[in-house]
Amino acid sequence: MKASLLVLALCGFSAVAMAEESGAKVAVQQARAEQYTYGSHPDIAKVVSVSNVPNVCAVVPMRMTYLDSQGQQHVMAYQIMGNGCSNG
């Protein structure tokens, strides 16, 4: 009985630790995002992913994950107009 309670407690603790670790990885990745500025020339060899453009008529933040020519991964933050605008 005590052994099963110990196993349950350890499983619960490991689930919490894993959740904290994945949340920390996301926070670190977001903190390391490079802000794109007009005229910058990023070394983009391969685009890994791009966030989805929301269907709103407003300027929205975007994120692009890419690999440079050395194989290093980067995250770039920039802004674009959403897809929800009509032309009249």
Secondary structure by P-SEA (a helix, b strand, c coil): caaaaaaaaaaaaaaaaaaaaaaaaaaaaaaabbbbccccccccccccccccccccccbbbbbbbbcccccbbbbbbbcccccccccc
